[in-house]
Amino acid sequence: MPKGILESMLRGEGVIVPHVQPMYRLNDNRLMAHEYLARHLDEAGVAHPVGPLLQDPSLCLEDRLALDLRFLESTFQTLARTGHDSYLHFVNLEPVSLEAPGFWDCLPRWMEALPFDPGCVVMEFTESQGVHDLQILQGYANRLRGLGLRVAVDDLGAGVASLTHMARLAPDFIKADRSLVEQVHRRPYQAALLNALSHFAQRMRIGFIAEGIETLEELQAVMDADVPWGQGYILGQPWPTRPRPIIGAIAASES
């Protein structure tokens, strides 16, 4: 990641373009949710994922938190203009931001601006970032639920610890990682695992989503494994919403 882009974002001179990607119920192809993916524009106007920015090793914790709050601010501003309560809205969250007072200070204002019930918003975080103390993470998940939001665990299958996170956090939704979906039509062990997780989720009344479905063969195998929801390029690529200057997000959070 060019240092100039990172410095520009930290100065509030960049532009954020939230993208949305659909999730469908697979048995009837019904739209069930959108995941909101923050993107930033470079000097040429090309959109890039924010992950490399947030994971830059030169980025100190304070700057990482500041960037994530700006990305979240932009996402919630987009949600405030959406007005749809007929499906769910998944919002990516860096778990380390849960430890920042600024997040909890901003969250009530973001939620107040929503034109629909907060229960339509699902805060999605992964075990691979930030907070690793499960008891602390469980407390944050309960705090989010106490505000009326829902919780999702992402990247299930990316690491052994993710199963522990799922059991301890008791999320409302779990998302199977791309590593479980890739070439699943040729890998019976992966198909069997997806099927077992699907039945577990059904028994526990947890929403289960396979993400990263990219081919028709993978889609058919995921459906054969009784996975109820799917997400991936074969079902719909992320598309941009209206760009949001970072400086606007800063001003809103400081007002």
LOVOKE-469254 format. One record per atom (N, C-alpha, C): x, y, z; residue in one letter. Coordinates in steps of 0.05 Angstrom, whole numbers, plus 5000, padded with zeros to 4 digits. Layout:
N
XYZa ...
***
This chain:
255
501749765000m 500050005000m 501850255000m 501650424979p 503250664979p 502750845003p 505050935015k 504851095040k 503251345036k 503351465012g 501851705007g 498851675010g 497851445001i 494951395003i 494151365032i 495751225048l 495151185076l 495151455090l 497151625085e 497351885097e 495052065089e 494252045064s 491952195054s 489352125069s 488951855073m 486651765087m 486651865116m 488951855129l 489151945156l 488652245159l 489352395138r 488852685139r 485952755133r 484352555125g 481552605119g 481152715091g 483052665073e 482852775046e 481952565026e 481552325034g 480752115016g 477752105012g 476851924995v 474051884990v 473351584995v 471351535011i 470351265017i 467951204999i 467950974987v 465650884971v 464750614982v 462750615000p 461650365010p 460550204986p 461149944985h 460049764966h 458249574980h 456249464966v 454449264977v 454549014960v 454448784974q 454348524960q 452048364971q 450348254954p 447948114963p 448447834974p 446647754991m 446447485001m 443647374994m 443547134984y 441047014976y 440346764991y 437746724995r 436746465004r 436746284980r 438146064982l 438845914958l 436545744947l 434645664964n 432545484954n 430545634937n 430345894939d 428446044922d 429646304911d 432346334914n 433746564902n 432546834912n 431846844937r 430747094948r 432947254962r 433047514956l 434947694969l 434347704999l 436347645016m 435947645045m 437547865059m 439847945047a 441548135061a 443548255042a 444648485051h 446948605038h 449248625057h 451648565048e 454048625064e 455248875054e 456049055072y 457149315066y 460249295068y 461549345046l 464449315044l 465649595038l 467249695056a 468449955052a 470649945031a 470650145013r 472650174992r 473650464993r 476150504985h 477150774983h 478150824955h 477951064946l 478851144919l 481751234919l 483351144899d 486051244896d 485951494879d 488351594872e 488551844857e 487251824830e 487151574819a 486051534792a 483051474793a 481951474818g 479051424820g 478351134821g 480350954825v 479850664826v 479350584855v 477250424859a 476550344886a 478150104895a 479050104921h 480649894932h 479449804959h 479649554967p 478849464993p 480449615015p 479149655038v 480549795060v 482249605077v 481949345073g 483549155089g 486449205089g 487749235066p 490649285066p 491449545081p 489649745081l 490249985097l 490249925127l 488149785135l 487849725164l 489949525174l 491049365156q 492949165164q 495849255158q 496249495149d 498849595144d 500549585169d 502949445169p 504549415193p 505649675204p 505749885187s 506750145197s 504550305211s 502150205210l 499850355222l 499750305252l 499850515267c 499650485296c 496750435304c 496250335328l 493650265337l 491750505336l 492750735344e 490950975345e 490051045317e 491751035297d 491051095270d 489150885258d 489650635265r 487950415256r 485150445266r 484850525291l 482250565302l 480850805289l 482451015284a 481251255271a 480251195243a 481751035228l 480850955201l 478350785202l 478350595220d 476050415221d 473550565229d 473750765247l 471450925255l 470451085231l 472251175214r 471351325191r 469951145171r 471050905167f 469650725149f 466950645160f 466750605186l 464150535198l 462250775196l 463251015200e 461551255198e 460351265169e 462051215150s 461051235122s 458951015117s 459450775127t 457450565123t 454850625136t 454850725160f 452350795174f 450951035160f 452451215149q 451251435134q 449751325109q 450951125097t 449650985074t 447150845084t 447250715106l 444950575117l 442650775123l 443451015133a 441451215140a 439851305115a 441051275092r 439751355067r 438251125054r 438750885064t 437650645050t 434650615054t 433850615079g 430950595084g 429750325081g 431250115074h 430149855070h 430149685096h 427849585103d 427749405126d 426749125118d 426649075091s 425748825081s 427948615080s 430448705085y 432648515087y 434648615107y 436648455113l 438648515134l 441048665122l 442448805139h 444848965131h 447148875148h 449148745135f 451548645149f 453748865148f 454848935171v 456849145172v 459449025183v 461649055168n 464148955177n 465349125200n 466448995220l 467449125243l 470149005252l 472149175255e 474649085266e 474249035296e 474648795306p 474248745334p 475848935353p 478149025344v 479749195361v 478349465366v 476549545347s 475049785351s 473049765374s 472349525381l 470449485403l 471749585430l 474349595430e 475749685454e 476149995455e 475250125434a 475650415432a 473150565442a 473450735462p 471150895472p 469751045449p 471351135429g 470151285407g 467951135392g 468350865390f 466350705376f 463750715391f 463850665417w 461450655434w 460150935437w 461751145434d 460651415434d 459151475409d 460151375386c 458851435360c 456551255354c 456551005364l 454550815356l 451750895362l 451051015385p 448251095390p 447351305369p 449051485362r 448251695342r 447851565315r 449651375307w 449251235282w 446651085281w 446050955303m 443550795305m 441050965304m 441251195318e 438951375319e 438151475291e 440151495273a 439551595246a 438451385227a 438351135236l 437350925219l 434350955215l 433450915190p 430550935184p 429050675188p 430350475201f 429150215206f 430050115232f 428949895241d 429649775267d 432549685267d 434049745289p 436849665291p 437249365288p 435049205293g 435248915291g 435748825262g 435549015243c 436148945215c 439148965210c 440749065229v 443549105225v 445048875239v 446948755225v 448548535236v 451448625236v 452648645260m 455448715262m 457148465258m 458748465238e 460248225230e 463248255236e 464248075252f 467148085258f 468347815258f 471047815256t 472447565252t 474447515274t 475147265279e 477047205300e 479947275293e 480447345268s 483247385260s 484347655266s 482647835277q 483548105282q 482948195310q 484848345322g 484348485347g 483948315371g 481648325384v 481148215410v 481247905408v 482947785425h 483247495426h 482147375451h 481547535472d 480447435496d 477447375492d 476747125492l 473947055485l 471947165504l 472747175530q 470847285550q 470247575545q 472347725538i 472048015532i 470348045506i 471047885486l 469547895460l 466547825464l 466147635481q 463347555487q 461847785501q 463247935518g 461948165531g 461248385511g 463048425492y 462448625471y 460048535453y 460048275447a 457748175431a 455148215445a 455148155471n 452648195487n 451948485489n 453948655490r 453348945491r 452049045465r 453048945442l 451849005417l 448948915415l 448548665425r 445748565425r 443948725444r 445048815466g 443548975484g 442549235472g 443949325451l 443149565437l 441149505415l 440549255411g 438549175391g 439849075365g 442449065363l 443848975339l 444148675340l 444748555317r 445448275316r 448448235311r 449347985315v 452247935313v 452747695294v 454747725278a 455647505260a 458547445264a 459347195262v 462147115262v 462847045233v 464947175223d 465847135196d 468146945196d 468846845172d 471246675167d 471146415182d 468846305188l 468746045201l 470045835182l 472045695193g 473545505178g 476245605170g 476845855175a 479445965169a 481545895190a 480645805214g 482445725235g 480945555255g 482445395270v 481145215290v 479745375311v 480945605319a 479845765340a 477045875333a 476445885307s 473946005299s 471545835309s 471945575312l 469845405323l 469245485353l 471445545367t 471145635395t 469645895396t 470346075378h 468946335377h 466046295372h 465346115354m 462546075347m 461045965372m 462345775386a 460945665410a 460645865432a 462646025437r 462646205460r 460946455454r 461046555429l 459646805423l 456746765418l 455946515411a 453146455405a 452046665386a 453246695362p 452346915344p 449646855332p 448547065320d 446047045306d 446446925278d 448846965267f 449546865241f 452446765241f 453046555225i 455746475220i 456146465190i 458546525182k 459246535153k 461546345148k 461146145131a 463245955124a 465246095106a 467746065113d 469946195098d 470146075070d 471246235052r 471746155024r 473345895023r 475145845043s 476745605043s 475045355045s 472645375056l 470845145057l 469145115032l 469045325016v 467345334993v 468845274967v 471345354966e 472945324942e 473245034934e 472444974909q 472544714897q 471044494914q 468944584928v 467544404946v 466244174930v 465644214905h 464444004888h 466443784882h 468943834887r 471043624883r 472243524909r 471243624931r 472443554957r 470243464976r 469743204978p 467443104994p 467743175024p 470143195034y 470443255062y 469443535068y 469943725050q 468943995053q 465944005051q 464843855033a 461943845029a 460643725054a 461843515066a 460743395090a 460843595113a 463043745115l 463243935137l 461244165134l 460844265110l 458844465106l 456044365113l 455544115106n 452943995113n 452543975143n 454643885157a 454543855186a 454144125199a 455544335190l 455244595201l 452444715195l 451444655172s 448744745165s 446644625184s 446844365190h 444944235208h 445344335236h 447844385244f 448344495271f 446944765273f 447344945253a 446245205253a 443145195254a 442045015239q 439144985239q 438144905267q 439544715279r 438744625306r 438944855327r 440945025324m 441445235343m 439945495335m 438545485312r 437045715302r 438945945296r 441145885283i 443146075275i 443046095244i 443146335234g 443346365205g 446046265195g 446146125173f 448646015162f 448946095133f 451246215127i 451746325101i 454446225090i 454446125066a 456946045052a 457846285035a 460246385040e 461146615025e 463346535006e 463746694986g 465946634967g 465146434946g 462546404940i 461646224919i 462146354892i 463846234875e 464746364851e 463946214825e 463245964827t 462545814803t 459845664806t 458645594784l 456145444785l 456545174799l 458845054795e 459344794808e 459444824838e 460745034848e 460845084876e 458045144887e 456545304872l 453845364881l 452145114884l 452244944864q 450644694866q 451544524889q 454144504894a 455144344916a 454244454943a 454344724945v 453444854970v 450544804975v 448944814954m 446044764957m 445544474964m 447144284952d 446844004958d 447643944987d 449244124999a 450044095027a 448044215046a 445844305035d 443644425051d 444344685065d 446244835053v 446845095063v 444645285055v 443345435074p 441045585067p 441545845052p 443745985059w 444346245047w 447046235033w 447346395012g 449846414997g 450546694990g 453146734986q 454246994978q 456746944961q 457147094940g 459547054923g 459147174896g 461247184880y 461147314854y 459147194835y 458646924838i 456746804820i 453946894825i 453446994850l 450847084858l 450547394856l 452847524856g 452747824854g 455347944864g 456648104848q 459048234856q 458448494871q 460248584888p 459748834902p 459449064883p 457549244889w 457249484872w 457249724890w 458149954879p 458550194895p 455950344902p 455950464926t 453950654933t 455050934928t 453751134937r 454751404932r 457351454948r 459451574935p 461951634950p 461451814973p 463051774994r 462951945018r 465752055023r 466252315022p 468852425030p 469352365059p 471752285065i 472452225093i 472152475110i 472752705099i 472652955115i 469752995126i 467752905110g 464952925119g 464452745143g 465652515143a 465352325165a 466552435190a 468952565187i 470352685210i 468652905222i 467653075205a 466053305214a 463553205229a 462252995218a 459852895231a 460452775258a 462752645261s 463452515286s 464352705307s 465152945298e 466153145317e 463953345325e 461653335311s 459453525316s 457853435340s 
***
